[in-house]
Amino acid sequence: MNAILLGILLLPILAALALWVIPAGIGDRLAAAYGSVISVLVLVGAVVLWPRTEGWWGYTPQDGRPLNATTDVPWIPSLGVRFHVAVDSISMPLIVLTALLTFLCCLYSLKITPRIGRTRSLIALLLVIEAGVIGTFSAMDLVLFFVCFEIVLIPMWLVIDIWGDEHDPVGRKRAATTFVLMTVLGSALMLLGFLLVYRQAGTFDIVQLSNNPVLGGHGVPLAAALLIAIGLAVKVPLWPLHIWLPDAHAKAPTVGSVLLAGVLLKMGTYGLIRILVPVLPDATVTIAPYLAGFSVVAIIAGSLACLAQTDVKRLIAYSSVGHMGFIVLGIATLSPAGLRGALFANIAHGIITGLLFFLAGAIKDRHDTSDLRAIGRALYARLPRIGALLTFACLASLGLPGLAGFWGEMLVLLGAYDPAEPLPRTTYLVFMVIAGLGTVLTAAYFLRLVRNLCQGDPAEHPATAFAVDLSRIELITWAPLIALTVLLGVWPGVLLHQWVSL
């Protein structure tokens, strides 16, 4: 198992380097095929590793078995930094999700590529992003976590800056710059928090820190918790630190938006669960009500912003602000139900929002714009299959029972109804009511999107000559996301049973 984990960590990096050094004459389609082969090998490795993963909440389950696929060797001995990677049931679903979405993005690029920039370099950057994200989800050392966290930054900046909206070069560069500056600021604060933890505990090892946490809800532990929470909240992003997200999504190419929403945002929530909660438990209790408060503001603010949007990609981006608010609210309850809901919603959001951005990209490709006013209405008549899939994805995202988006939000609300013992229950009941209102607003803006885009008189919005309905490569690419949305909706236990010990 150790070899499998190291393989899925190193293979994308080595493959990306090989893609940059091979002769320049390689075609776009061959580069995408190469990326698809590498990413499917990573996906197969992750799927093979998952059933062999044991260990639930924390790092050592009750029967004493350690983390799985552990590699722990000295890296920078003078600083006590180790190359320590391992997986458990918290990280494995996210690793599989990362591998799946990267594979689908490479597969999608076989036929559909941005109009600017070289596809070979784009595929290489996607593989580097995949390696960085998997490294983040498997790192068991705070410095290694930070390094992997940062590996993702520059490749995604380049993806937005080079392959973003070809009609607005100034806007895409501004979006890329805002993304990188905000993320660097958050990472710097997070690193300062890690250094304070090291000062208190004398180690960067997450396993040791979880077994012997930094206690105390004031002073240095509280300062460390605040710095780590703010740094991770930038990546989530949590209101009011979300200002980089809408422009980044709106200007990024389709594959960039899919990975940004599907996996990069999860690095923030994963860090809250993996580091903040177990390493600084007392300080986390102190700041949890404030995290929950900002989360419910994010739910409402994201929903209201969606109601005002006229661009389909920006609407989906703002919807992510609300959905990620639900996830942070679940974490901030510190309750078993809330944590399970946050973990489940992490995966469900990645699948559903990935599908939504694929669909938004397809609509933009056919109309050369993502502005709803320019696209017009009657999508059911002009692009019936894409219109139907968009409706399906919207219903899943608004939390329709029977689809994947329902269970995470329900468990989060249940966690807010009965938060962990030290937390003020009355306050959380208020948060639950406000978050429940957010679910109503979510339904409102998604149904409004369906009405304004899909319905209408086709005679008033005739089909254009280039508006071809669902292509074969799109169907093949989106089919796994559609199937998983249904599977997790009707059988949530396939994930939830892994977290029964929370």
C-alpha positions in Angstrom: 0.0 0.0 0.0 2.9 2.3 0.7 4.1 1.9 -2.9 0.6 2.7 -4.2 0.3 5.9 -2.3 3.8 7.0 -3.3 3.0 6.1 -6.9 -0.2 8.2 -7.1 1.8 11.1 -5.5 4.8 11.0 -7.8 3.4 9.8 -11.1 1.6 13.0 -12.0 4.7 15.1 -11.2 7.0 12.9 -13.2 4.5 12.7 -16.1 4.2 16.5 -16.1 7.9 16.9 -16.3 8.1 14.4 -19.1 5.4 16.2 -21.0 7.5 19.4 -20.8 10.7 17.9 -22.0 9.5 15.7 -24.9 9.7 17.1 -28.5 7.6 20.2 -29.1 5.9 18.6 -32.1 3.4 16.6 -30.0 -0.2 17.4 -30.9 -2.9 18.7 -28.6 -4.9 15.5 -28.9 -1.9 13.3 -28.2 -1.1 15.4 -25.1 -4.6 15.1 -23.8 -4.5 11.3 -24.4 -1.2 11.1 -22.5 -2.7 13.1 -19.6 -5.8 10.8 -19.7 -3.7 7.7 -19.4 -1.6 9.1 -16.5 -4.6 10.3 -14.7 -6.6 7.1 -15.1 -3.6 5.2 -13.7 -3.7 7.5 -10.6 -7.5 6.9 -10.4 -7.1 3.2 -10.5 -4.3 3.3 -7.9 -6.6 5.4 -5.6 -9.5 3.1 -6.1 -7.4 0.1 -5.3 -6.0 1.7 -2.1 -9.4 2.9 -0.8 -10.8 -0.5 0.3 -7.6 -1.2 2.2 -7.9 2.0 4.2 -8.8 1.7 7.8 -9.0 4.2 10.6 -11.7 6.7 11.2 -11.7 9.9 13.3 -8.2 10.9 14.5 -5.2 8.9 13.5 -5.3 5.6 15.5 -8.5 3.7 15.6 -9.7 1.9 18.8 -8.1 -1.4 18.0 -4.7 0.2 17.7 -4.0 -0.2 14.0 -2.1 2.8 12.6 -2.8 4.9 9.5 -2.6 3.1 6.2 0.1 3.3 3.5 2.3 5.2 5.8 5.7 6.5 4.7 7.6 8.4 7.4 11.3 9.3 6.7 13.4 12.3 7.7 13.2 15.2 5.3 14.8 18.2 7.0 16.3 16.7 10.2 17.6 20.0 11.5 14.1 21.4 11.7 12.4 18.2 12.7 10.5 18.1 9.4 9.7 14.7 8.0 8.3 13.3 4.7 5.3 11.7 6.4 2.4 10.7 4.3 -0.6 8.4 5.0 -4.3 8.0 4.4 -7.4 7.2 6.3 -11.1 7.3 5.6 -11.2 11.1 5.9 -8.6 11.6 3.2 -9.3 8.7 0.8 -12.6 9.9 -0.6 -11.1 13.3 -1.4 -8.1 11.6 -3.1 -10.4 9.5 -5.2 -12.5 12.6 -6.1 -9.3 14.5 -7.1 -8.1 11.6 -9.3 -11.6 11.3 -10.9 -12.0 15.0 -11.7 -8.5 15.3 -13.1 -9.0 12.3 -15.3 -12.3 13.7 -16.6 -10.7 17.1 -17.3 -7.9 15.4 -19.3 -10.5 13.2 -21.1 -12.6 16.3 -21.9 -9.6 17.9 -23.4 -9.3 15.2 -26.0 -12.0 17.0 -28.1 -12.6 20.3 -26.3 -9.7 22.6 -25.6 -9.3 26.3 -24.9 -8.8 28.5 -28.0 -5.6 30.0 -26.7 -2.4 28.5 -25.3 -0.9 25.1 -25.8 -2.8 22.1 -24.6 0.3 20.2 -23.8 1.3 22.8 -21.1 -2.3 22.9 -19.8 -2.3 19.1 -19.3 1.0 19.2 -17.6 -0.3 21.9 -15.2 -3.4 19.9 -14.5 -1.2 16.9 -13.5 0.9 19.1 -11.2 -2.3 20.4 -9.5 -3.4 16.8 -9.1 -0.1 15.9 -7.4 -0.3 18.9 -5.1 -3.8 18.2 -4.0 -3.2 14.5 -3.3 -0.1 15.5 -1.4 -2.2 17.9 0.7 -4.7 15.2 1.5 -2.1 12.7 2.5 0.5 14.9 4.3 1.0 14.1 8.0 3.5 16.8 8.7 2.5 20.5 8.9 5.4 21.7 6.8 4.8 19.1 4.1 1.1 20.0 4.2 2.1 23.7 3.6 4.4 22.8 0.8 1.8 20.7 -1.0 -0.8 23.4 -0.3 1.4 25.8 -2.1 2.3 23.6 -5.1 -1.2 24.0 -6.4 -1.1 27.8 -6.4 1.2 28.7 -9.3 -0.2 26.1 -11.7 -3.8 27.2 -11.1 -2.7 30.9 -11.5 -1.2 30.0 -14.9 -4.3 28.1 -15.9 -6.5 31.1 -15.3 -4.0 33.6 -16.6 -3.1 31.9 -19.9 -6.1 29.7 -20.8 -8.9 31.9 -19.3 -11.5 33.9 -21.1 -10.1 34.8 -24.5 -12.5 37.7 -24.9 -11.3 39.5 -21.7 -7.5 39.2 -21.3 -7.5 42.1 -18.8 -10.2 40.5 -16.7 -8.6 37.0 -16.7 -5.2 38.5 -15.6 -6.9 40.5 -12.9 -8.8 37.4 -11.7 -5.6 35.3 -11.7 -3.6 38.0 -9.8 -6.4 38.3 -7.2 -6.5 34.6 -6.7 -2.7 34.3 -6.2 -2.4 37.3 -3.9 -5.3 36.2 -1.7 -4.1 32.6 -1.5 -0.6 33.6 -0.7 -1.9 35.9 2.1 -3.9 33.0 3.6 -1.0 30.6 3.3 1.3 33.0 5.1 -1.1 33.3 8.0 -1.5 29.5 8.1 2.2 29.0 8.2 2.5 31.5 11.1 -0.1 29.4 13.0 1.9 26.2 12.3 5.0 27.9 13.7 3.1 28.8 16.9 2.0 25.1 17.2 5.6 24.0 16.8 6.6 26.5 19.5 4.1 25.0 21.9 4.5 21.3 21.0 8.0 21.0 19.6 6.9 19.0 16.6 5.3 19.4 13.1 4.0 15.8 13.0 0.2 15.8 12.8 -0.1 12.3 14.2 1.8 13.2 17.3 0.0 16.5 17.6 -3.4 14.7 17.4 -2.5 12.2 20.0 -1.0 14.9 22.3 -2.9 18.1 21.2 -2.0 21.7 22.2 -4.4 22.4 25.0 -5.8 25.7 26.2 -8.4 28.1 24.7 -6.5 31.3 25.2 -3.0 32.8 24.6 -0.7 31.1 22.1 -3.1 28.2 21.2 -5.9 30.7 20.5 -3.6 32.8 18.3 -2.5 29.7 16.4 -6.1 28.6 15.9 -7.1 32.0 14.6 -4.2 32.2 12.1 -4.8 28.6 10.9 -8.5 29.1 10.6 -8.2 32.4 8.7 -5.6 31.0 6.4 -7.7 28.0 5.6 -10.9 30.1 5.3 -9.3 32.0 2.4 -9.0 28.7 0.5 -12.6 27.6 1.4 -13.4 30.5 0.8 -15.5 31.7 3.7 -17.2 35.1 3.7 -15.8 37.8 3.6 -12.6 36.2 2.2 -14.4 34.9 -0.9 -13.7 38.0 -3.1 -11.3 36.1 -5.3 -13.7 33.2 -6.2 -16.3 34.7 -8.6 -13.8 36.2 -11.0 -11.5 33.2 -10.9 -14.4 30.9 -11.8 -15.8 33.3 -14.4 -12.5 33.8 -16.2 -11.0 30.3 -15.9 -11.3 27.7 -18.6 -13.8 24.9 -18.1 -11.3 22.4 -16.8 -9.8 25.1 -14.4 -13.2 25.8 -13.0 -14.0 22.1 -12.5 -10.8 21.5 -10.5 -11.0 24.8 -8.6 -14.5 24.1 -7.4 -14.3 20.3 -7.2 -11.0 19.8 -5.3 -9.1 23.0 -4.5 -11.8 24.5 -2.3 -11.8 21.2 -0.3 -8.2 21.8 0.7 -9.5 24.5 3.1 -12.2 22.4 4.7 -10.0 19.3 4.9 -7.4 21.4 6.7 -10.0 22.5 9.3 -10.9 18.9 9.9 -7.4 17.4 9.8 -5.5 20.1 11.7 -7.5 22.7 13.5 -10.1 20.4 15.2 -7.8 17.6 16.6 -4.6 19.6 17.1 -6.1 22.7 18.9 -9.3 21.3 20.4 -9.8 23.9 23.2 -9.0 26.9 21.0 -11.3 25.5 18.3 -14.1 25.4 20.8 -13.4 29.1 21.5 -13.6 30.1 17.9 -16.2 27.6 16.7 -19.3 29.9 17.2 -17.6 32.7 15.2 -16.7 30.2 12.4 -20.4 29.1 12.5 -21.5 32.8 12.4 -19.4 33.6 9.3 -20.6 30.4 7.7 -24.3 31.3 7.9 -23.5 34.8 6.6 -21.8 33.0 3.7 -24.9 30.9 3.1 -27.2 33.8 2.9 -24.8 36.3 1.1 -23.9 33.7 -1.5 -27.6 32.9 -2.2 -28.6 36.6 -2.5 -25.6 37.2 -4.8 -26.8 34.3 -7.0 -30.2 35.9 -7.3 -28.5 39.0 -8.8 -26.2 37.3 -11.3 -26.6 37.5 -15.1 -23.6 35.3 -15.8 -24.1 31.5 -15.4 -20.5 30.8 -14.3 -20.5 33.6 -11.7 -23.8 32.3 -10.5 -22.4 28.8 -9.9 -19.3 30.3 -8.3 -21.4 32.3 -5.8 -23.5 29.1 -5.1 -20.2 27.5 -4.1 -19.8 30.2 -1.4 -23.1 29.2 0.1 -22.4 25.4 -0.2 -19.0 25.8 1.4 -20.6 27.8 4.2 -22.7 24.7 5.0 -19.6 22.6 5.2 -17.8 25.0 7.5 -21.0 25.2 9.6 -20.9 21.4 10.0 -17.3 21.5 11.1 -18.0 24.3 13.5 -20.7 22.3 15.3 -17.9 19.9 16.4 -20.6 17.2 16.6 -20.6 13.8 15.0 -23.6 14.6 12.8 -22.1 17.9 11.7 -18.7 16.5 11.0 -20.2 13.6 9.0 -22.3 16.1 7.1 -19.4 18.3 6.3 -17.3 15.3 5.0 -20.2 14.0 2.9 -21.1 17.5 1.6 -17.4 18.0 0.6 -17.6 15.0 -1.8 -21.1 15.8 -3.0 -20.3 19.4 -3.8 -17.2 18.4 -5.7 -19.2 16.0 -7.9 -22.2 18.2 -8.5 -20.4 21.5 -8.9 -17.9 19.8 -11.2 -20.8 18.8 -13.4 -22.4 22.2 -13.2 -19.1 23.9 -14.5 -18.8 21.3 -17.2 -22.3 22.2 -18.4 -21.7 25.9 -18.0 -18.6 25.5 -20.2 -20.5 23.6 -22.8 -23.2 26.4 -23.0 -20.5 29.0 -23.2 -18.7 27.2 -26.0 -21.9 27.0 -28.0 -22.9 30.6 -27.5 -19.4 32.2 -27.1 -20.6 33.8 -23.9 -21.8 32.9 -20.4 -24.0 36.0 -20.1 -27.6 34.8 -19.6 -29.0 37.8 -21.5 -27.0 37.0 -24.6 -27.6 33.3 -24.5 -31.4 33.8 -24.4 -34.0 31.3 -23.3 -35.6 28.1 -24.5 -32.6 25.9 -24.0 -34.9 22.9 -23.7 -35.8 23.5 -27.4 -32.4 24.4 -28.7 -30.2 22.1 -26.7 -32.6 19.6 -25.1 -30.1 17.1 -23.6 -27.8 19.8 -22.2 -30.9 21.6 -20.8 -32.1 18.5 -19.2 -28.7 17.8 -17.6 -28.4 21.3 -16.4 -31.8 21.0 -14.7 -30.7 17.7 -13.1 -27.5 19.3 -11.8 -29.4 22.3 -10.4 -31.9 20.0 -8.6 -29.0 18.1 -7.1 -27.2 21.2 -6.0 -30.3 22.7 -4.3 -30.6 19.5 -2.2 -33.4 17.6 -3.8 -34.0 14.3 -1.7 -32.7 11.3 -3.6 -29.7 13.2 -5.0 -26.2 13.7 -3.5 -26.7 17.3 -2.4 -29.4 16.4 0.2 -27.7 14.3 2.8 -24.7 16.6 3.7 -26.9 19.6 4.3 -29.4 17.6 6.3 -26.7 16.3 8.6 -25.2 19.7 9.0 -28.5 21.1 10.1 -28.9 18.2 12.5 -25.4 19.0 13.9 -26.4 22.6 14.4 -29.5 21.5 16.2 -27.4 19.5 18.7 -23.8 20.9 18.7 -21.0 19.5 20.8 -21.3 19.9 24.6 -19.2 23.0 25.2 -20.9 25.1 22.5 -23.9 27.4 23.1 -26.9 25.4 21.8 -29.3 28.5 21.6 -26.8 30.3 19.3 -26.5 27.2 17.1 -30.3 26.9 16.9 -30.4 30.4 15.5 -27.7 29.4 13.0 -29.7 26.4 12.0 -32.8 28.5 11.3 -30.8 30.9 9.2 -29.0 28.1 7.3 -32.5 26.5 6.7 -33.5 29.8 5.1 -30.4 29.6 2.9 -31.7 26.2 1.5 -34.9 28.0 0.5 -32.9 30.8 -1.3 -30.7 28.1 -2.9 -33.8 26.5 -4.4 -35.0 30.0 -5.5 -32.0 30.9 -7.5 -31.5 27.6 -9.1 -35.1 27.3 -10.2 -34.9 30.9 -11.4 -31.8 29.9 -13.5 -33.8 27.0 -15.0 -36.7 29.2 -15.8 -34.7 32.0 -17.4 -32.3 29.8 -19.3 -34.2 26.6 -20.2 -37.8 27.6 -20.6 -39.4 30.0 -23.0 -40.8 30.1 -26.5 -38.3 28.6 -29.0 -39.7 30.8 -31.7 -38.3 33.9 -29.9 -34.9 32.3 -29.3 -34.1 30.3 -32.5 -31.2 27.8 -32.6 -27.9 29.1 -33.9 -26.0 27.3 -36.6 -23.3 26.2 -34.3 -25.4 25.1 -31.3 -24.9 21.4 -31.5 -26.4 19.4 -28.7 -24.6 16.9 -26.4 -21.5 15.4 -28.0 -20.1 12.0 -27.4 -17.0 13.1 -25.5 -19.2 15.3 -23.2 -21.5 12.4 -22.5 -18.6 10.1 -21.7 -17.0 12.7 -19.5 -20.1 13.7 -17.5 -21.6 10.2 -17.1 -19.5 9.3 -14.0 -20.6 12.5 -12.2 -24.2 11.9 -13.1 -24.1 8.3 -11.9 -22.3 9.3 -8.6 -24.9 12.1 -8.0 -27.6 9.5 -8.1 -25.7 6.8 -6.3 -24.8 9.0 -3.3 -28.4 10.3 -3.2 -30.0 6.9 -3.0 -27.2 5.1 -1.1 -25.4 7.6 1.2 -24.2 4.8 3.4 -21.5 4.0 0.9 -19.7 7.0 2.3 -21.3 7.6 5.7 -20.5 4.2 7.0 -16.8 5.1 6.9 -17.3 7.8 9.5 -19.4 5.9 12.0 -16.8 6.4 14.8 -16.9 10.2 14.6 
